[in-house]
Amino acid sequence: MPIVHVYMWSGVSKEAKTKIIKGITKVFEEFGIPSHAIEIVIHEIPKENWGVEGEQASEKFKDVKPP
């Protein structure tokens, strides 16, 4: 049973998360894995707790809004 962990910034809409979960599930189904055996865990991390190139993502990507 595959368990997929998705790490992303906080604030993504419920609709976007639904699309992510369905899309990942579809990829595994294409390999013959039944959907009931696929688990996806979304970890939401605040941008200020995420570092990119020595900077907090909240500063580096302050203009980026979640879907």
N, CA and C of each residue as an Amber inpcrd file, in Angstrom:
protein
   201
   0.8420000  -1.1690000   0.0000000   0.0000000   0.0000000   0.0000000
   0.8930000   1.2400000   0.0000000   0.8340000   2.0620000  -1.0510000
   1.6360000   3.2800000  -1.0530000   1.0340000   4.3500000  -0.1390000
   1.9110000   5.0100000   0.5630000   1.5360000   6.1790000   1.3600000
   2.3660000   7.3330000   0.8310000   1.7020000   8.3530000   0.3210000
   2.3780000   9.5020000  -0.2740000   2.2500000  10.6810000   0.6780000
   3.3860000  11.2910000   1.0130000   3.3950000  12.4850000   1.8620000
   3.6520000  13.6960000   0.9740000   2.7790000  14.6870000   1.0750000
   2.8980000  15.9180000   0.3000000   3.1310000  17.0540000   1.2850000
   4.2630000  17.7150000   1.1450000   4.5800000  18.8610000   1.9980000
   4.3220000  20.1290000   1.1970000   3.5250000  21.0200000   1.7610000
   3.1900000  22.2460000   1.0480000   2.9400000  23.3640000   2.0450000
   2.9610000  24.5810000   1.5230000   2.6880000  25.7270000   2.3850000
   1.2350000  25.7150000   2.8440000   0.9900000  26.2400000   3.9990000
  -0.3590000  26.3700000   4.5350000  -1.1900000  27.3010000   3.6670000
  -2.5020000  27.0840000   3.7060000  -3.4120000  28.0120000   3.0440000
  -3.9800000  27.5430000   1.7190000  -3.6100000  26.3430000   1.2700000
  -4.1350000  25.8320000   0.0130000  -5.6140000  25.4860000   0.2150000
  -6.4360000  25.7990000  -0.7560000  -7.8780000  25.5910000  -0.6320000
  -8.2430000  24.1050000  -0.5850000  -9.4130000  23.8340000  -0.0440000
  -9.9310000  22.4720000   0.0070000 -10.0590000  21.9050000  -1.4010000
 -10.4980000  22.7360000  -2.3390000 -10.6590000  22.3010000  -3.7230000
  -9.3130000  21.8940000  -4.3390000  -8.2750000  22.6710000  -4.0800000
  -6.9460000  22.3420000  -4.6050000  -6.4280000  21.0370000  -3.9940000
  -6.6600000  20.8520000  -2.6950000  -6.2320000  19.6070000  -2.0460000
  -6.9650000  18.4090000  -2.6350000  -8.2420000  18.5750000  -2.9260000
  -9.0120000  17.4910000  -3.5440000  -8.4040000  17.1150000  -4.8850000
  -8.0350000  18.1080000  -5.6920000  -7.4240000  17.8430000  -6.9990000
  -6.0710000  17.1420000  -6.8440000  -5.2890000  17.5580000  -5.8630000
  -3.9850000  16.9380000  -5.6150000  -4.1690000  15.4730000  -5.2540000
  -5.0860000  15.1950000  -4.3320000  -5.3290000  13.8240000  -3.8780000
  -5.8260000  12.9610000  -5.0400000  -6.7700000  13.4640000  -5.8120000
  -7.2960000  12.6990000  -6.9490000  -6.2200000  12.4630000  -8.0010000
  -5.4010000  13.4800000  -8.2620000  -4.3460000  13.3430000  -9.2700000
  -3.2880000  12.3200000  -8.8800000  -2.8580000  12.3540000  -7.6340000
  -1.8590000  11.3860000  -7.1650000  -2.4420000   9.9800000  -7.1960000
  -3.6870000   9.8440000  -6.7650000  -4.3460000   8.5370000  -6.7770000
  -4.4050000   7.9850000  -8.1970000  -4.7410000   8.8290000  -9.1510000
  -4.8400000   8.4090000 -10.5520000  -3.5160000   7.8520000 -11.0740000
  -2.4230000   8.4990000 -10.7030000  -1.1010000   8.0360000 -11.1530000
  -0.8460000   6.6070000 -10.6630000  -1.1420000   6.3320000  -9.4100000
  -0.9190000   4.9850000  -8.8790000  -1.8920000   3.9750000  -9.4800000
  -3.1220000   4.4000000  -9.7410000  -4.0940000   3.5080000 -10.3770000
  -3.6150000   3.0830000 -11.7610000  -2.9140000   3.9750000 -12.4680000
  -2.3820000   3.6530000 -13.7860000  -1.3290000   2.5480000 -13.7230000
  -0.7510000   2.3310000 -12.5420000   0.2020000   1.2370000 -12.3340000
  -0.4880000  -0.0230000 -11.8180000  -1.8290000   0.0190000 -11.7670000
  -2.5730000  -1.1580000 -11.3580000  -2.8460000  -1.2750000  -9.8670000
  -2.5500000  -0.2280000  -9.1320000  -2.8010000  -0.2430000  -7.6850000
  -4.2260000   0.2510000  -7.4470000  -5.0290000  -0.5280000  -6.7260000
  -6.4140000  -0.0970000  -6.4870000  -6.4750000   1.1260000  -5.5780000
  -7.4460000   1.9880000  -5.8350000  -7.5360000   3.2510000  -5.0900000
  -7.6910000   3.0430000  -3.5840000  -8.3330000   1.9440000  -3.1850000
  -8.5090000   1.7220000  -1.7430000  -7.1860000   1.4290000  -1.0280000
  -6.1280000   1.1690000  -1.7890000  -4.8350000   0.8710000  -1.1840000
  -3.9000000   2.0810000  -1.1600000  -4.3730000   3.2070000  -1.6510000
  -3.5220000   4.4000000  -1.7720000  -3.8910000   5.4070000  -0.6920000
  -2.8930000   5.8470000   0.0410000  -3.1090000   6.8550000   1.0780000
  -2.2420000   8.0770000   0.7780000  -2.8080000   9.2480000   0.9900000
  -2.0970000  10.4990000   0.7560000  -2.2440000  11.3570000   2.0040000
  -1.1240000  11.8520000   2.4930000  -1.1150000  12.7070000   3.6780000
  -0.5690000  14.0670000   3.2640000  -1.3430000  15.1090000   3.5080000
  -0.8950000  16.4640000   3.1970000  -0.4200000  17.1300000   4.4790000
   0.8290000  17.5550000   4.4700000   1.4210000  18.2720000   5.5990000
   1.4850000  19.7450000   5.2120000   0.8030000  20.5810000   5.9600000
   0.8250000  22.0140000   5.6800000   1.8420000  22.6910000   6.5940000
   2.7730000  23.3750000   5.9790000   3.8440000  24.0400000   6.7030000
   3.6910000  25.5510000   6.5050000   3.6650000  26.3220000   7.5840000
   3.6200000  27.7800000   7.4120000   4.8530000  28.2570000   6.6320000
   4.6500000  29.2220000   5.7550000   5.7580000  29.7310000   4.9360000
   6.9300000  30.2330000   5.7850000   6.6330000  30.7690000   6.9620000
   7.7330000  31.2680000   7.7900000   8.5720000  30.1270000   8.3830000
   8.0670000  28.8900000   8.3170000   8.8180000  27.7270000   8.8060000
   9.5000000  26.9660000   7.6760000   9.5060000  27.5360000   6.4710000
  10.0550000  26.8870000   5.2830000  11.1840000  27.7670000   4.7610000
  12.3770000  27.2120000   4.6200000  13.5090000  27.9920000   4.1510000
  13.9010000  27.6480000   2.7250000  14.2160000  28.6660000   1.9350000
  14.6690000  28.4920000   0.5580000  15.8340000  29.4380000   0.3280000
  16.9780000  28.8880000  -0.0470000  18.1700000  29.6860000  -0.3360000
  18.5220000  30.6290000   0.8150000  18.4180000  30.1440000   2.0350000
  18.7980000  30.9440000   3.1950000  17.7730000  31.9730000   3.6250000
  16.5860000  31.9200000   3.0470000  15.5350000  32.8900000   3.3650000
  14.2620000  32.1640000   3.7480000  13.4600000  32.8060000   4.5810000
  12.1400000  32.2690000   4.8610000  11.2890000  32.4020000   3.5970000
  10.5300000  31.3550000   3.2960000   9.6600000  31.3960000   2.1230000
   8.6430000  32.5290000   2.2370000   8.2710000  32.8820000   3.4630000
   7.3100000  33.9670000   3.6610000   7.8500000  35.3020000   3.1580000
   9.1630000  35.4500000   3.1490000   9.7840000  36.6680000   2.6160000
  10.1220000  36.5120000   1.1320000  10.7430000  35.4030000   0.7970000
  11.1860000  35.1710000  -0.5730000  10.0150000  35.1160000  -1.5570000
   8.9080000  34.5400000  -1.1090000   7.7470000  34.3630000  -1.9830000
   6.5280000  35.0850000  -1.4340000   6.7170000  36.2740000  -0.9050000
   5.5990000  36.9780000  -0.2840000   4.4910000  37.3470000  -1.2580000
   4.7900000  37.3730000  -2.5460000   3.7700000  37.6890000  -3.5480000
   3.0240000  36.4400000  -4.0550000   3.4630000  35.2560000  -3.6560000
   2.8430000  34.0070000  -4.1080000   1.6630000  33.6830000  -3.1980000
   0.4960000  33.5300000  -3.7950000  -0.7130000  33.1910000  -3.0270000
  -1.0910000  31.7480000  -3.3140000  -1.5490000  31.0080000  -2.3040000
  -1.9460000  29.6130000  -2.5210000  -3.2230000  29.5180000  -3.3620000
  -3.3390000  28.4120000  -4.1020000  -4.5470000  28.2270000  -4.9190000
  -5.7770000  27.9390000  -4.0690000
